[in-house]
Amino acid sequence: MAKEDRKQQIIEAAISVFARQGYYKTTTALIAEAVGVTQPYVFHFFKTKEELFIAVLQQSVRRIASVFKEVEAPPEQLMDRMGEAFNQLLLSHRDETMLSMQSFTVPEPAIRQQSRDGFAFIHHVVQDKFEKAWLPQPAASAASFIGLGLATILAEVLELRELMPDC
């Protein structure tokens, strides 16, 4: 298996283990076991668990941003179509998206910074999309849109349907 493929395989396993165990209960040994490699092999690619978690977050942010950039719709349907795209992303990459959207709860400084940077980037992508569609107050609308995404994640985590934005 190619080096980059193995690195991606480690990231994918890490997503699953982090989602199941949480950041603090996850060990690189558990991730190595999930991949079927040794723990030192994981450290060959990622020097620390924190570095691996940040790689997971970066991948998720790239995916979310890409999904939003790809949405094409008339201005009056843009927010709805982007919301549908986010919901589809939750279906196809649930654990990754949930980890990313909840990453701000991990107080480690480097992770908190990555979370801050990721949300800022997604806000920029959404705001840019809204500006190009000539939607009113694109910055505030982008912030509200992200807030709806966070409400969706909260409803999913708590299994509380009435918190879903479409209810």
N, C-alpha and C positions, 0 to 999 in steps of 0.2 A: 504494500500500500504506500502511495506517495506521502511524503512528509506533510504537505498541506492537507491532504485528505485525513491523515491521522490526527492532525491538530483540530480539524473541524469535527471529527468524531469525538474527540475529548470535549469540545465545547457542547456538542449535542447531548452527550451523557451528563455533563455538568448541569445543563438546563434541567434535565429530568431529576437529578439528585437534589439540586438546590430547591426546585419546586416542591419536592416531597419532604425534604428534611429542614428547609430553611437555611439561611446563610450560616448561622452559628453552629448548627448540628451537622453540617456537611463537612466532610474531611476529604482531602485529596486522595486518601486511601479508598474511600467509598467510590469516588469518581473513577479511579484507576480500575477498581473491581468491576464497575459497570461497563467499562470499555474493554476490559480483558487485557490490561497492560499492568506494568509495575508502577508503583508510586513514583520512583525516580524518573520513569519515562514521562509522566505528567509534568514533573518539574523541569524536564528538558525543554518543554514548550512554555510553561508558565512558572515563574519563580515562586509564586505564592498563591494561595487560594484567592486572595483579594484580586490579584492580577487576572486570574481565570474568571472570577465573577464580573470584573470590569469588561473582559472580552465578551462575555455573554450579553452585558448591557449594550455594548457598542454594536454588536450584531443586531440586537433587537431595535435599537434606534434607527439603524440604517434601513431595516426592513419596514418599520412603521413609516419613515419618511418616504421611502420608495413607493409604498402603497398609496400614500396621500398624493404624491407627485403624479402618479399614473391616472388618477381619477379625472375623467372628462365629463362635464355636465354643464348645462346652462346655469347661469348664476343663481336662478331661483331654486335650483335643485342641488347645487354643489354641496352644501352642508349635509343634506340627507344622503347623497351618494358617498360622501367621505365617511359618514357614520356607518353606512352599510359596509364600506370597505374595511373599516375598523372591526366591525362585528365578524366579517369573514376572516380577518386576520386572527381574531380570537378563536375561531373554529379550527383554522389550519395550524396555528402556532400559539396555542393557548398558554402553555407554561412559560415560554419565552416572553410573550407579551405581558402576562401577569407579573412576572419577575421584574420586568422593566418598569411597569407602571407603579409598582410598589417599592421600588429601589430606594426612594427617598426615606424610607423607614429604617434603613440600616445606617447607624450613626458613624461608621468608620469614615474619617475625613476624605480619603481618596474615592470611596464609593459615593459619598454624598456629593462630592465635586462632579463625578461622572454623571450622577443622576441630574444634578443642576444643569450641566452642559447638555445632556441629552434632551431634557425638557425644553431648554432654550432653543436648541436646534429644531426640534419638532414644532415649537411655536413659530419660529422663523419660517419654516416650510409652509405651515398652514396659513400664516399671515400673508406670505408672498402669493399663495394660491388665491386667497380672498382678495388681495389687492388687484391681481391680474383679472379677476372676475368683476371688479368694480363694486364689491360688496361694501356697504357702509361700515365704518369703524372697524377696519380689518384687524387691528391689534386686539381690540376688546372682543371681537367676535372669535378670534383665534383662541384667546384665553378662555372664553366660555365653551368653545368646542372641546378644548383639552379638559376642562372641568367636567363636561359630560362624559368624556372617556374615563376619567377617574371615578365618576359616579357609577359607570358601568362595571368597572373593576370591583368597586366596593360591593355592588349588588351581587356580583358573581362570587366573591370571596365569602360573603355572609349568607349567600343563598336567599336573598331578600328581594324577590321580584319587584316589589313596589318601589324600590329605589332605581329601577331601570329607567333611563331617560325616556323611553318610548311608552311608558305606562301613563 
